[in-house]
């Protein structure tokens, strides 16, 4: 990522750009789209998970400065807030000892993925532009709710998915409109079906339960951030973004071993 952005600033890589509808200029910083803030968000999350209690003020400041630089160039607001919340939230975990045995706190972490998926899909499936709150949320999330609603209306939700060809560029003259759904939860449910999505979400629930048993607060926090991030972003199953998806392989690889062994493995991930 450093090499890509540095090469872009040195003129070695093209710095493509586009404009928002309000005229705001957005640079790609050497990528083929606005992925730089998203890559950095997941890199920050991985770094914070590895640092755990060792995260300090300097770490947070460096993340905040880079995050602000990416926001100023790419104008990806949701990712800016998610990354900032991740850094500050992880830092505060050092000072507020969280008792994962408490039922309320345990449930927040264990069920973060299904709750976020239900909320995300629900707001898009039941989107009503005449509703002031939903209309405002749609504006805040740059039209994502309406796009999700349109996709749901056109394709519907099938048990085992369907073939969908997303339109990434509008062609107004031929009546072709941008249709891509950014929400991982709705996108994968539409494409791969309800059964597939339930399996993925329940997999995260199982991993979260194991993380709670192992008292691994930073893994619990990481899964919570991933759940929040993918309510309106499509990277849940992209390994080059979300490396935590590898935990699925680790879990099934350890399915015949003692739970305590899995705890140790999860703590050193």
C-alpha positions as CSV (number, residue, x, y, z in Angstrom):
1,X,0.0,0.0,0.0
2,X,2.9,2.4,0.9
3,X,4.6,1.6,-2.4
4,X,1.4,2.1,-4.4
5,X,0.6,5.5,-2.9
6,X,4.2,6.6,-3.0
7,X,4.4,5.6,-6.7
8,X,1.2,7.5,-7.3
9,X,2.6,10.7,-5.7
10,X,5.9,10.4,-7.7
11,X,3.9,10.1,-10.9
12,X,4.9,6.5,-11.6
13,X,1.3,5.2,-11.2
14,X,-1.7,7.0,-12.6
15,X,-3.8,8.8,-10.0
16,X,-7.3,8.3,-11.4
17,X,-10.2,10.2,-10.0
18,X,-13.9,10.9,-10.1
19,X,-16.4,13.4,-8.9
20,X,-19.3,13.0,-6.5
21,X,-22.6,14.4,-7.6
22,X,-21.9,17.5,-5.4
23,X,-18.7,18.1,-7.3
24,X,-16.2,16.8,-4.7
25,X,-13.1,15.4,-6.3
26,X,-12.0,11.9,-5.2
27,X,-8.6,10.5,-6.0
28,X,-7.9,6.8,-6.3
29,X,-4.2,7.1,-5.1
30,X,-2.9,4.5,-7.5
31,X,-5.7,2.0,-7.2
32,X,-8.3,1.2,-9.9
33,X,-11.0,2.4,-7.5
34,X,-11.4,3.9,-4.0
35,X,-10.0,1.0,-2.2
36,X,-7.1,2.7,-0.4
37,X,-9.1,3.7,2.8
38,X,-10.6,0.2,2.9
39,X,-7.3,-1.5,2.7
40,X,-6.0,0.8,5.4
41,X,-9.0,0.1,7.6
42,X,-8.4,-3.6,7.6
43,X,-4.6,-3.2,8.0
44,X,-5.2,-1.0,11.0
45,X,-7.6,-3.6,12.5
46,X,-5.1,-6.4,12.0
47,X,-2.3,-4.3,13.5
48,X,-4.4,-3.4,16.5
49,X,-5.3,-7.0,17.0
50,X,-1.7,-8.1,17.0
51,X,-0.7,-5.2,19.3
52,X,-3.6,-5.8,21.7
53,X,-2.8,-4.2,25.1
54,X,0.4,-2.8,23.7
55,X,-1.4,-0.3,21.6
56,X,-0.4,3.2,22.6
57,X,-1.1,6.9,21.9
58,X,1.5,7.0,19.2
59,X,-0.2,4.1,17.3
60,X,-3.6,5.8,17.5
61,X,-2.1,9.2,16.3
62,X,-0.3,7.6,13.3
63,X,-3.5,5.7,12.3
64,X,-5.6,8.9,12.7
65,X,-3.2,11.0,10.6
66,X,-3.0,8.4,7.8
67,X,-6.8,7.9,8.0
68,X,-7.3,11.7,7.7
69,X,-5.0,11.9,4.7
70,X,-6.9,9.1,2.9
71,X,-10.2,10.8,3.7
72,X,-9.0,14.2,2.4
73,X,-8.0,12.5,-0.9
74,X,-10.6,9.8,-1.3
75,X,-13.6,11.3,0.5
76,X,-14.8,7.9,1.7
77,X,-16.7,9.0,4.8
78,X,-18.0,5.7,6.2
79,X,-14.5,4.1,6.2
80,X,-13.0,7.2,7.8
81,X,-15.4,6.9,10.8
82,X,-15.0,3.2,11.0
83,X,-11.2,3.4,11.1
84,X,-11.2,6.2,13.6
85,X,-13.7,4.3,15.9
86,X,-11.5,1.2,15.6
87,X,-8.4,3.0,16.8
88,X,-10.0,4.9,19.6
89,X,-12.1,2.0,20.7
90,X,-9.2,-0.5,20.8
91,X,-7.1,2.1,22.8
92,X,-9.9,2.6,25.4
93,X,-10.1,-1.2,25.9
94,X,-6.7,-0.9,27.7
95,X,-8.3,1.3,30.4
96,X,-11.7,-0.2,30.8
97,X,-11.4,-3.9,31.8
98,X,-14.2,-5.7,30.1
99,X,-15.7,-8.7,31.8
100,X,-16.6,-11.1,29.0
101,X,-18.4,-13.4,31.5
102,X,-21.1,-10.7,31.9
103,X,-24.1,-11.9,30.0
104,X,-24.9,-8.5,28.4
105,X,-21.4,-7.8,27.2
106,X,-20.9,-11.4,26.1
107,X,-24.1,-11.2,23.9
108,X,-22.9,-7.9,22.3
109,X,-19.8,-9.6,21.0
110,X,-21.2,-13.1,20.3
111,X,-24.2,-11.8,18.3
112,X,-22.7,-8.7,16.7
113,X,-22.6,-10.4,13.3
114,X,-26.3,-11.6,13.1
115,X,-27.6,-8.4,14.6
116,X,-25.7,-6.2,12.1
117,X,-26.8,-8.4,9.2
118,X,-30.4,-8.3,10.2
119,X,-30.3,-4.5,10.7
120,X,-28.4,-3.9,7.4
121,X,-30.7,-6.2,5.3
122,X,-33.8,-4.9,7.1
123,X,-33.1,-1.2,6.4
124,X,-32.5,-2.0,2.7
125,X,-35.4,-4.4,2.1
126,X,-37.9,-2.2,3.9
127,X,-36.4,1.1,2.6
128,X,-39.0,3.8,2.0
129,X,-37.8,7.1,0.6
130,X,-40.9,8.9,2.0
131,X,-39.7,8.0,5.5
132,X,-37.6,10.9,6.8
133,X,-35.2,8.8,8.9
134,X,-34.6,6.3,6.1
135,X,-34.2,9.0,3.5
136,X,-31.6,10.7,5.8
137,X,-29.7,7.4,6.3
138,X,-29.7,6.8,2.6
139,X,-28.1,10.2,2.1
140,X,-25.6,9.6,4.8
141,X,-24.6,6.3,3.2
142,X,-24.5,7.8,-0.3
143,X,-27.5,6.1,-1.7
144,X,-26.7,2.5,-0.5
145,X,-30.1,1.9,1.0
146,X,-31.9,2.6,-2.2
147,X,-29.5,0.6,-4.3
148,X,-30.0,-2.4,-1.9
149,X,-33.8,-1.9,-2.1
150,X,-33.8,-1.8,-5.9
151,X,-31.7,-5.0,-6.0
152,X,-34.0,-6.8,-3.6
153,X,-37.0,-5.8,-5.7
154,X,-35.4,-7.0,-8.9
155,X,-33.9,-10.3,-7.7
156,X,-35.5,-11.3,-4.4
157,X,-33.9,-13.6,-1.9
158,X,-33.5,-17.2,-2.8
159,X,-32.6,-20.1,-0.6
160,X,-29.6,-21.1,-2.7
161,X,-28.8,-17.9,-4.6
162,X,-28.8,-16.9,-8.2
163,X,-26.6,-15.5,-11.0
164,X,-26.5,-11.7,-10.8
165,X,-24.5,-9.4,-13.1
166,X,-23.9,-6.1,-11.3
167,X,-23.9,-2.9,-13.3
168,X,-20.9,-0.8,-12.3
169,X,-21.3,2.0,-14.8
170,X,-24.6,3.8,-15.8
171,X,-25.5,4.2,-19.4
172,X,-28.4,6.7,-19.2
173,X,-29.0,6.8,-23.0
174,X,-29.7,3.0,-23.0
175,X,-31.6,3.0,-19.7
176,X,-28.8,1.1,-17.8
177,X,-28.3,2.2,-14.2
178,X,-25.6,1.5,-11.6
179,X,-26.9,-1.4,-9.5
180,X,-24.0,-2.6,-7.3
181,X,-25.0,-3.5,-3.7
182,X,-22.3,-2.5,-1.2
183,X,-23.7,-4.3,1.9
184,X,-21.9,-7.7,2.3
185,X,-24.9,-9.1,4.1
186,X,-27.5,-8.3,1.4
187,X,-25.1,-8.8,-1.6
188,X,-24.1,-12.3,-0.6
189,X,-27.6,-13.2,0.4
190,X,-28.9,-12.2,-3.0
191,X,-26.0,-13.9,-4.9
192,X,-25.4,-17.1,-2.9
193,X,-28.7,-17.5,-1.1
194,X,-30.1,-17.4,2.4
195,X,-28.7,-20.8,3.4
196,X,-25.1,-19.8,2.5
197,X,-25.4,-16.5,4.4
198,X,-26.8,-18.1,7.5
199,X,-23.9,-20.6,7.5
200,X,-21.3,-17.7,7.3
201,X,-23.0,-15.7,10.0
202,X,-23.3,-18.7,12.3
203,X,-19.7,-19.5,11.7
204,X,-18.8,-16.0,13.1
205,X,-21.1,-16.6,16.0
206,X,-19.2,-19.8,16.9
207,X,-15.8,-18.1,16.6
208,X,-17.0,-15.2,18.7
209,X,-18.2,-17.7,21.4
210,X,-14.8,-19.3,21.4
211,X,-13.1,-15.9,21.6
212,X,-15.3,-15.1,24.6
213,X,-14.4,-18.4,26.3
214,X,-10.7,-17.6,25.7
215,X,-11.3,-14.1,27.1
216,X,-9.8,-12.7,23.9
217,X,-11.4,-9.3,24.0
218,X,-9.4,-8.0,21.0
219,X,-10.7,-10.8,18.7
220,X,-14.2,-10.1,20.0
221,X,-13.7,-6.4,19.2
222,X,-12.3,-7.2,15.8
223,X,-15.3,-9.3,14.8
224,X,-17.6,-6.5,16.0
225,X,-15.7,-4.0,13.8
226,X,-15.9,-6.3,10.8
227,X,-19.7,-6.7,11.4
228,X,-20.2,-2.9,11.5
229,X,-17.9,-2.4,8.5
230,X,-19.8,-4.8,6.3
231,X,-23.2,-3.5,7.0
232,X,-22.5,-1.1,4.1
233,X,-19.3,-2.5,2.5
234,X,-18.9,-5.6,0.4
235,X,-15.6,-7.1,1.7
236,X,-16.7,-9.7,4.3
237,X,-15.5,-12.7,2.2
238,X,-12.6,-10.9,0.4
239,X,-9.5,-12.4,1.9
240,X,-7.3,-9.6,0.6
241,X,-9.3,-7.3,2.8
242,X,-10.7,-9.3,5.7
243,X,-7.9,-11.7,6.7
244,X,-9.9,-12.7,9.8
245,X,-12.0,-15.0,7.5
246,X,-9.1,-17.4,7.8
247,X,-10.4,-18.2,11.3
248,X,-13.0,-20.4,9.6
249,X,-10.2,-22.7,8.3
250,X,-8.5,-22.7,11.7
251,X,-11.8,-23.6,13.5
252,X,-12.6,-26.5,11.2
253,X,-8.9,-27.7,11.3
254,X,-9.2,-27.8,15.1
255,X,-12.8,-29.3,15.3
256,X,-11.5,-32.6,16.7
257,X,-9.2,-31.1,19.3
258,X,-9.8,-29.9,22.7
259,X,-11.5,-26.5,23.1
260,X,-8.6,-25.2,25.1
261,X,-6.2,-25.9,22.2
262,X,-8.4,-23.8,20.0
263,X,-8.3,-21.0,22.6
264,X,-4.6,-21.0,22.5
265,X,-4.5,-21.0,18.7
266,X,-7.1,-18.1,18.5
267,X,-5.1,-16.1,21.0
268,X,-2.0,-16.2,18.8
269,X,-3.8,-15.6,15.5
